[in-house]
Amino acid sequence: MRPGPHAAAAVAALALLLTTPAASQTQVLTPKQSDALAAYDRALGDFKSVLAERRSQIEAKQPLPNLPGQALYLARVAVISTYKDLTDAMPSRIGKPNRFEIPPAYFDAEIEPLVDEYATLFEIMEAPPTDAQNSATPFKDVVDLGAAIARAKGLGPADAAAAGRISLGLFYAETNGKQNVRNGRSNTYMGSLQTGPSEDRNGQRKWEAIKGAIAAADPALNARDDKEEARSRGTDRRFNHWTNVRDGLMNAHAELFAEIPAIVKTLPDPIDQMKLFELIQIIPTPTRSALKSGDLLNYRVSSPTIMKHLRNNSIFAFGQADRARNSASFREILGAMWLFKRKFQKAMAKYAEIKPR
């Protein structure tokens, strides 16, 4: 019996469907491709689930677990990692650019709303304590402190300005420009520049050593410092924006401000300069060694511990190929810091608004 007109049309439509690229691709998936697709689907489902769970807990005002952001963070890492494995196995899955400026091979732009929810939940979980001592001028404070410290270290006006700009980049890298925040993934690191208690004390000691030079060069800034020092007395000083930024910069970065003239020559892009100073926070010893080597960009690190620190800070962290790396040059490390790029672009835009005239 010949099929009727409707049945014939259905058969024709089915035949057309089976010859489309998507259907053809589905039919010829290799075991590796099938495994990669299944892993991504699982990771995406887990990400949605943990986002929903944390949102439900917050809205119901339920107690949150210790380190409430850790599960969210690991779920997001898994989504990006499994997507990179998927696009390595199936390059056709690489899609359009996304507004987070994550390389499309690592991120499907269709899930942007999930990352928006991720950021919103972290903002809720990391809200400052009620007794936090905010500043009315948080961005200007960071720039002013960075530039003042650089001048006390002997830098000229242009290099001191670069120090202020770099310091603002560090503020965005650590907290996305939010002052006095807590940390959803750590019970140790807090405040605008995310320092631990020992780092904060170390930075305070170093500040006291240059305070005389600061007072001589900038009496107004020194007066502000005296005011904030008195204000923070008897509290966790990491939740005073001024003192936390000041001590955070002094602890990890100030001693390398003297290298800024050479750094600017090697890395003329201000965003690359910010990346390098963020590396001073993440892997301080290799970064200092790279600067002393005379060949910064080609200096290579291969310590398993250092590579682990990089991965734990979203550098070479996503996908099997990146995570399998056992060494990297600083040129490669800077290139892999794409999750920091958008934060540093925000810092550049803010600096353009407030930079000294």
N, C-alpha and C positions, 0 to 999 in steps of 0.2 A: 504494500500500500504506500502510495506517495504521501509525504507529509502535507498538511494543509498550509495555507499561506502564512499563518501566524507561527506555526511550528518551524517552517522553513526560515522565517526571519530570525527566530530564536537561534536556530542552528548556525545561521550566517553570522549573527552577533557573537556567538560563542567562538566561532572560528576566528573572527577578527580579534577578540580579546586574547586568544591564545597566541596570536602573532605579535601583540604589542610588546615593546621592550620590557615593561614591568613584568608581564606574565612570563615572558621568555626568561628573564632574569630569575624569577622565582623558581622556574623549573630546573634551572641549571646550577643552583647554588651548590658549591662544594661543601664538604663537611666542615671545613674551617670557616667558611662564610656563614653557614647555618649556626655554628657555635657562637660566632661573634654577634650575630643578630639576636640570638636567644639571650646572650649575656647582657647586651644593651637593653633589651626589653625588660629583663629582670631588674637591672640597675635603675632604669627609669621608673619602674613600678615601686621599687623600694624608696626612691627619692620622693615620689608623690606621697607615699604612705607616711614617711617620717615628718614631712611638712604638715600633713593633715593632723598627725598625732600631736605635734607641738602646738599647732594653732588651736586645737581643741582644748589642750591643757591650759593654755594661756587664757582663752576666752572663758573657761570654766573656773578660772582662778585656782587651779590645782597646783600643788607644790611641784616644781620642776626637778628633774634629776640633777645630780651633781654634773657639772660641765654640760649644760643642756644643749650647747651648740655643737658638741663633738660629733654626735650622730648625724646631724645635718651636714656638717662639713665632710664627713667621710662618705655620705651618700652622694653629695655633689661631686666629690673626687671620682667616685665610681662611675657616675654618669659620663663625665668628661673622658675618663680613661677608656671605658668600654666603647664609647662612640669613636674615639681615635682608633681603637682596635678594629672596629667595624669598617671605618673608611680606609684603613690600611688593607683590609681584606676585600673591600668593595669600594673602590674609588668613586664609583658612580653615586654613592650616597653623600658625597661632599656637596653641601648645599650653598645657599646664599649667605652673604655677610650678615653679621649680627651687630646689634648696637652696643654690645659689650666689647667689640673689637677683639674677640677671641678668634684665632684662626679657624675658618670654617671646617677644617678637617677634624677639629676637636669638639665642635659644638653645633648642634642643630638649632637654627634660629627659631624653629617652631616652639621650643620650650623656654623662650625668654620669660614668659609670665611666671614660670616656676622659680626662676632665679630672682625675679622681683620679689616674690613671696619669701624666698630665702633671706634676702637682704632686709625685708621688713621685720621678719621674726628675730633676726640678730639685733636689729635696732631696739626692739622691745626688750630682749633678754639682756642687752648690754647697757641699758639706760643708766645714767649716773646715779649714785646714791643721793638721797634727799639733802644731805649736808655738803654736797660737792660745792667747791668755791669756783664758780664760773668767772670768765672774763667777758666784758662787753666787746672786747676787740681781740678775739682769739687768734685770728690769722696774722694780724699786725704784730701781736706779741711774739709769735714764732719768728717772723722775719726780723724783727728788731733784736731779739735775743741772738739769733744766728749771726747777724751782722756785727753786733757788739762783741761777741766772743771772738769772731774772726779779727776784728780790729785789735783786740787785746792780744791776739797771737801775732800781730805785726803785719797783717795784710792791708793792702791799699784799698781805696774805695771800690774799685770795680770788682776785685776778688771778694771783698767783704759783702758786696751786694749779691754775688754768686752764692756765698755761704748762706745768706738769708733766704734766697730762693730754694736752695737745696734743702734747708731746714723745713721749709713749708712742704716740700715734696715728702719728707719723712713723716710729717704730721698726717698727710693724706695716706701714705702707705700703711701707717700703723692703725689709723682709726677712720680713714676716709674723711678727715677733717672734722671729726666730732670730738668735742672736748670732754674730759673727765669721765670717759666711758669705762665700764667694767669689761670683762673678757669672758665670753660664753664658752671658751675652750680651755681656760686656764684659771686657776685660783691664785696664781703668782703675779702675773703681769697685768697692770692696771694703769689707768690714766691716759692723758692725751698722747703721751709718747710710749705708753705700754712698758713701764719698767717694773722690775721686781724690787723688793725692799733693799737688797744689798746694792743694786745698781743705783737706786735713788740716793742712798747714803754716799756712795762713791762719787756720784756726780756733785753732791753738795760739798764734799770736801774739796774737790777740784775747783768748784766755783769760788770758794772762800780764798783759794790761792791766787785768783786773778781779780778778786773783787776790788782791790785797790786800783788796779789799772782801769777797770770798768768805771769806777767812780770818777777818776781823773778825766777820762775821755768823754763820759756821758753822764753828767750829774743827774739829769732828769730820769734816765733809765735806772740809775742806781737808787734814786728816791723811790721809784715804783717798786724796785726789788725789796727795799726795806719794808715797804708797806705790805707786800705780799708775804714776806717772810714772817712778819708779825701776825698777819691774818691766819697763816697756816699752822701756827704754833699750837701744839696739843692735838693735832688732827693727823690723819694719814695724808701726808704732804703730796702724795701722788694724785689726790683729788683736788688739789689747787692747780689750775691750769698753768699758771706762770711757773711755779716752782717745779712742776713735773717736766715741763718742756725744758726749762733751764738745766735741771739736773740730768735729764735724759741726754741732751746734747753734750753736756760736759762729760758724762760717763763714757760714751761710745764714739763720739764723732769729733769733738773739738780738737783733739790732738792731731787729727789729720786735716784740719782746715788749712794748715800751713802748706799742704800739698795741692791746694786748689789751683794755683797758677799752672802747675804741670798737668793736672788732671784736665783742665779746660783745653789745654793744647792737644792732648791725646783724644779727648772726648768733647768735641765742640758742641754736640747736641746736648742742651740742658737736661733733657729727659734721661740720656745715658749717664750724665753726672749724678742725677738722683738715684738711678739704679745702682750705681757703684757705691754710693753712701748707704743705701739700704743693705747692700752686701756686707758692709762693715758691721752692720747689726746682726746679720744672719751668719756669716762665716768670717769673723774679724781677722783671725790670724792669717789665713790664706790671702785675704784681700790686702792686708798690709804687706805681705811678702810679694804679692804681684806688683804693688806700687813701687816697692824697692828694687824690683828686678830690672827695671829699665825697659821692659817689653811687656807692658800690662796686658794687652789684648791677647798675646800668644802664651801667656803664662798658664800652665795647665795644672789642674788639681786632679788627684786620683785616689785620695784617701776614701775608703768606704764610709767613714764617719762623716766626712765633709759632703760626700754625695748624698748621704742620708739627710743631713741638715738642709741641703738644697731641696730635696724632694718634699721634706716636711714643710717647706715654705713655698710650695707651688711652683717649683722650678725642676724640670725633668720629672714631673710627678704623674704624668697622664699617659696611659697606654703602655703596653708591654715594651715597645721599642725604646721609648724614652727612659723608662724605669730600668732597663737593662744596661744603660750606660754605666761604665765604670770609671770614666774620666771625662773632663771637659776643659776647654780653654775659656778664659774670661770673655773672649769674643762670643763663644757659643753660649755661655751663661747669660750674658747681657741679652742676647737674642732670644733666649728662652723665657725671659721675664715678661711675657706678654700680658699676664694677668695684672701686672703693676702699671702698665702703660696708661690705661684710662684714668687711674688715680693721679698719675703724674701730670696728665693733660689737664685735669681739674685744678691741680696745684698751679700750673702755669697760667691758667685763666685767672685764678684768684690773685696770683702775684701781679699780673698785669693791672688789676684793679687797685692794688694797694701799694705798689712799689714806690719808693721815695722818688719824688720829682726832682 
